[in-house]
Amino acid sequence: MIETNWIVITGAPSSGKSSVIDAIEKLGYCVQREVARVLIEELKRAGATLEDICKDQIALQRAIIAREISNEAVRDPQQLTFLDRGMGDRITYDRLLGLDPSETLALASRYRCKAVFIMDRLPFVQDDVRIEDEATAKLLDLMLEEDYRSLGYRPCRVPVMPIEERVELIIESTGVRIGKIC
């Protein structure tokens, strides 16, 4: 297992992860965008509809995992990087889809992140990339914490509050200084 300076920001869909990641990036930190969102946006730009993309959830999950593996291979483990979701999320989505997560569990055990933060849920908002619904978001909120705990993490819950306060809580909890340039 490789110890890293990667910090996972996770949570149910529509919990403010991407807004927090955007604010962290504006402070000069390195960030990794949510792989699933980036992949779905690419597929849509190539002409696929969200309905087309969602037809084979298992294939989509495997494509997301492959992209996660590629990103990990080129990301410097020593560079402080804030991740919009981590490999532990892939375990949760495997379970949600009824897949055996053992292979993904092995992949998630290759790197040890510095910290995991789970964003408490905000009111659910559907967008043009989100494939989950309100009921799934509720379930994911619980499952994510279970799965990160099963990987040996002690996730820190980030309560609902203004974005700046959420960012401050995360930055202060990790012991890094604001303004460190990527």
N, C-alpha and C positions, 0 to 999 in steps of 0.2 A: 504494500500500500504506500502510495506517495502522499506525503503531507503537503497541502497547498495553502495558499493565501486567497483562496476563492471563498466568497461569501454568497450563499444561496438566499435569494428572496423568492419565496413561494407563497402559495395560497390558492384558494378557490378562484375560478374565473370571476372577474369583475370585483376583485378585492383591492385593486390599486397598485398591483405589482409594477406594471409598466410605467405608471406615473411616478412612482418612487424611483425606479431605475432611471427614468429621464432626469429627475432632479439630481440624483447622484452623479450622473454623467456631466451635468452642467457644472458641478463642483470640480470637475477635472479628473474624476476617477475612471478607470477602465470598466466597461460593462460588456456583458454578453446578452444580446437580445434573446427573447424567448424563441427557441428553435421552431416549435410548432407553428407559432404565428408567422414567422419569417417564411417557413416552407409553404404554408397555406397561401400567403400573399403571393409568393412566386408562382404557385400553381394557378392561381386566379389570373395573374398577369399573362400567363401562357394560354389562357382561354378556358380553363376548367371552371365550372360553377361550384359553389360550396356544396351543393347536392351531389355533384360528381365526386368531389373529394371525400365526402362522408360515406359514400356507398361502401367502401371497403376500409372500415376503421382499423382492422388488423394491419393491412398494408401501410396505411398512414402511420400507425404507431411504429412499425418497423423502419419506415423512412425517417421518422423523427429520431429514433435511436441511432440509426446510422449517421445522421447529421451530428448528433451529440458526440458520438465517438470521434468523428472527424474534427470537431471543434476542440475537444479535449486534447487531441494529439498535437495541435499547434499552439495551444494556450500554455504560456509559461506558468508552471506551478508556483513559482515564487512571486509573480506579479499579482499584487492585490487587484482582484477582479470581482465585481458584483455580477452574479448570474441571475437572470430572470428565469427562474426554474433551474433545477439540477437533475442529475440522473436519478435521484430518489423519486422524483415526480414520475419518471417512466415506469417505476415499479407500481406506483399507484394506478397509472393508466392501464398497465398490463392487467392488474387485478380487476379494475373496473370493466375491462373487456372480457374477463373470464379466461385470460391467458395464464399460463404457468410463468411466474415472474423469476424463476431460478436463474435463467441466463442473464436477465437484466440485473438481478441482485449481484451476480458476479461482476458485471460491468461497473455497477455502482460502488463496489468495494475496491476498485483499483486506485481511486483518488480519495483522499480525506479532506473535506472542505473545512475551512477555519470556523465557520459558523453557519447556522441555518435560522432564518427568520420566516415565520409564517404570518402573513397579513390576515388580520381578522376581516371578516366579510363586510362588504358594503352592499347597498341595494343592488340587486342583479340588473345589469343592462346588457341587452343583446346587441352585438355589432355585426359587421359584415364578414368577420373572420371567425368569431367564436362559434364553436360547434356544440357546446354544452348548453343545458337549460338550467333553470333555477333548482330543480330537484337534484340534478347531477352536481351542481355547485355545492349544495349543502353536504352531500355525501363526500365529495372530494375534500372538503375542508377537514373532515374527521379522518379520512383515510391518509391524507398527506402527513398529518402529525404521527399517526401510527407507523407509517412506513419509514419516516426519518428516524423515529425512536428505535425501530427495529434495526436500523443501520448503526446504532450507537450514538446518535446525535441527541442533544438536549435542545430541541428547537425553542426559540424565544418567540412568543406571540407578540405581534405588534398591534396594539389596539387601534380602533378607528379614531383618528384625529387628523388635523390638517397635514398635508403632505410634508411640509417643512418639519413638523414635529416628528413625524414618522422617520424621516431621514435622519434627524438629529439623534433619535433614540438608537437607530441602527449604527450610526457612526460612533456614537459614544460607547455603545456596547462592545464594539469591536476593538476599541482602543486606538483607532487610526486618526490621523489629523485631517481636518477638512482642508481641501485644496491641493492634496498630493496629486501631481500630474501623472497621467497615464504614460 
